[in-house]
Amino acid sequence: GIAIDKGYIDSVDAPVSRFLDFQSVPDMDPRWNDLRLKHLLTMQSGLRARDDVIYRYEGLSAMQKTDDWVKYALNLKFEEDPGVRFEYSNISTFLLAAVLQNATGMDVLAFANTHLFQNLGIQVDQWEKSPKGITKAWARLWLKPDDMAKIGLLVLQKGQWNGKQVIPSQWIEESLVAHATP
């Protein structure tokens, strides 16, 4: 939401192809061209990721054994068209980190420190990354309980902190609406 508000990304309807190197993957499933940021955000990518507890993190483990996690993800096949069905996906979250990094020129931690955490008085020095330096956005961000409470309060205050609009209120509202059913 902050990246859209600041003009780094046009909208959640932007195609993922605008931000990732599709040229590096031969014989790519054509449905990648239909994949939008909103599909990753709402975990309705349609990808055969197999990267959650149901699959014992099989896909996530396989991805982490490679040197290029984005390339691994771009080689995934689709089980169905984007936007059809919800399925929790850590890889979708990782792809969003790659998109944000490519769109802003900052890794997710640097972006969050600059545009979010600093405003809340939160100090974060480390967030684990992939071998190519992309933030492992699905996990490994260590926050103190009071810092997590600040984020909760920020949401309750519709994105405002100390009189400053940190996250657009419309983004907060949109984030709290169900976009799919499991």
C-alpha positions in Angstrom: 0.0 0.0 0.0 2.8 2.4 0.8 4.6 1.6 -2.4 1.5 2.3 -4.4 0.9 5.5 -2.5 4.4 6.7 -3.1 4.2 5.9 -6.9 6.6 3.0 -7.0 3.8 0.7 -8.2 0.7 1.7 -10.2 -1.9 -0.6 -8.5 -2.6 -4.1 -7.4 -3.8 -4.7 -10.9 -0.2 -4.3 -12.2 1.1 -7.5 -13.9 3.8 -9.3 -12.1 5.6 -9.5 -15.5 6.4 -5.8 -15.2 8.6 -6.4 -12.2 10.2 -9.8 -12.7 12.5 -11.2 -15.5 10.4 -13.6 -17.4 13.0 -13.7 -20.2 15.2 -16.0 -18.0 12.6 -18.8 -18.1 12.1 -20.8 -21.3 8.8 -22.5 -21.9 7.0 -20.4 -19.3 3.3 -21.1 -18.6 1.4 -18.4 -20.5 -0.8 -17.8 -17.4 2.2 -15.9 -15.9 1.1 -13.1 -18.2 -2.3 -13.0 -16.4 -0.8 -13.0 -12.9 -1.4 -9.6 -11.1 -0.1 -8.3 -7.8 -3.6 -8.7 -6.3 -3.4 -12.5 -7.0 -0.2 -12.7 -5.0 -1.5 -10.4 -2.2 -4.7 -12.4 -1.9 -2.9 -15.8 -2.3 -4.9 -16.6 -5.4 -2.0 -17.1 -7.7 -3.1 -20.5 -9.0 0.6 -21.7 -8.8 1.4 -25.2 -7.9 3.7 -24.0 -5.0 3.1 -26.7 -2.5 4.7 -24.5 0.1 2.6 -24.6 3.2 2.0 -27.0 6.1 -0.5 -29.1 4.1 2.3 -30.1 1.8 4.9 -30.1 4.6 6.6 -27.1 3.0 7.8 -29.3 0.1 7.9 -26.5 -2.4 9.4 -24.0 0.0 12.1 -26.4 0.9 12.8 -27.2 -2.8 13.0 -23.4 -3.5 15.4 -22.8 -0.6 17.8 -25.4 -2.0 18.4 -23.4 -5.1 20.6 -20.3 -5.7 17.8 -18.3 -7.4 14.5 -18.4 -5.7 12.8 -16.1 -8.1 13.8 -18.3 -11.0 12.6 -21.4 -9.1 9.2 -19.7 -8.6 8.9 -18.6 -12.2 9.4 -22.2 -13.3 6.4 -23.3 -11.3 3.4 -24.6 -13.2 -0.2 -23.4 -12.6 -2.8 -25.7 -11.1 -5.5 -23.2 -12.2 -5.9 -19.7 -13.5 -4.9 -16.8 -11.3 -7.8 -15.4 -9.2 -9.8 -18.7 -9.0 -9.0 -20.1 -5.6 -7.3 -19.2 -2.4 -4.3 -21.3 -1.2 -1.8 -20.1 1.3 1.6 -19.5 -0.3 4.9 -18.5 1.2 6.3 -18.3 -2.3 3.7 -15.7 -3.3 4.9 -13.6 -0.4 8.5 -14.0 -1.5 7.5 -13.0 -5.0 5.9 -9.8 -3.6 9.3 -9.0 -1.9 11.0 -9.4 -5.2 8.5 -7.2 -6.9 8.9 -4.5 -4.2 12.7 -4.7 -4.4 12.6 -4.3 -8.2 10.0 -1.5 -8.1 11.7 0.6 -5.4 15.4 -0.3 -5.6 15.3 -1.2 -1.9 15.1 -4.5 -0.2 11.9 -5.0 1.9 13.7 -4.3 5.1 15.2 -1.0 3.9 11.8 0.0 2.5 10.0 -1.0 5.7 12.5 0.8 7.9 12.2 4.0 5.8 8.5 4.1 5.2 7.0 2.2 8.1 9.1 1.1 11.1 10.9 4.5 11.5 7.5 6.2 11.8 6.5 3.8 14.6 9.7 4.0 16.5 10.6 0.4 15.6 14.2 -0.6 15.0 14.8 -3.6 12.8 18.4 -4.5 11.8 18.0 -7.8 10.1 15.6 -9.8 8.0 16.9 -13.0 6.4 17.4 -12.9 2.6 17.6 -15.3 -0.3 21.0 -16.1 -1.9 20.3 -13.3 -4.4 19.6 -10.8 -1.6 15.8 -10.7 -1.7 14.1 -10.5 1.6 12.6 -13.8 2.9 9.3 -11.9 3.4 7.2 -14.9 4.6 9.2 -15.3 7.8 12.2 -14.4 9.9 11.4 -10.8 10.8 12.1 -10.6 14.5 9.9 -8.1 16.3 9.4 -7.4 20.0 5.9 -7.9 21.3 5.5 -4.1 21.8 6.5 -3.5 18.2 3.9 -6.0 17.0 1.4 -4.1 19.2 2.3 -0.9 17.5 1.5 -2.4 14.1 -1.8 -3.6 15.5 -2.6 -0.1 16.8 -1.6 1.4 13.4 -4.2 -0.8 11.8 -6.8 0.1 14.4 -6.0 3.8 13.7 -6.6 3.3 10.0 -2.9 3.8 9.1 -2.3 6.9 11.2 0.5 7.2 13.8 1.0 10.3 15.9 -1.2 12.3 13.5 0.7 11.2 10.4 -0.9 9.0 7.7 1.8 6.2 7.5 -0.3 3.7 5.5 -3.2 4.9 3.3 -6.5 4.4 5.2 -8.0 3.0 2.0 -5.3 0.3 1.9 -6.0 -0.6 5.6 -9.7 -0.9 4.8 -9.1 -3.0 1.7 -6.7 -5.2 3.6 -9.4 -6.1 6.2 -12.0 -7.3 3.6 -12.2 -10.9 2.7 -11.0 -11.4 -0.9 -11.4 -15.2 -1.1 -12.6 -18.2 0.8 -10.3 -21.1 1.5 
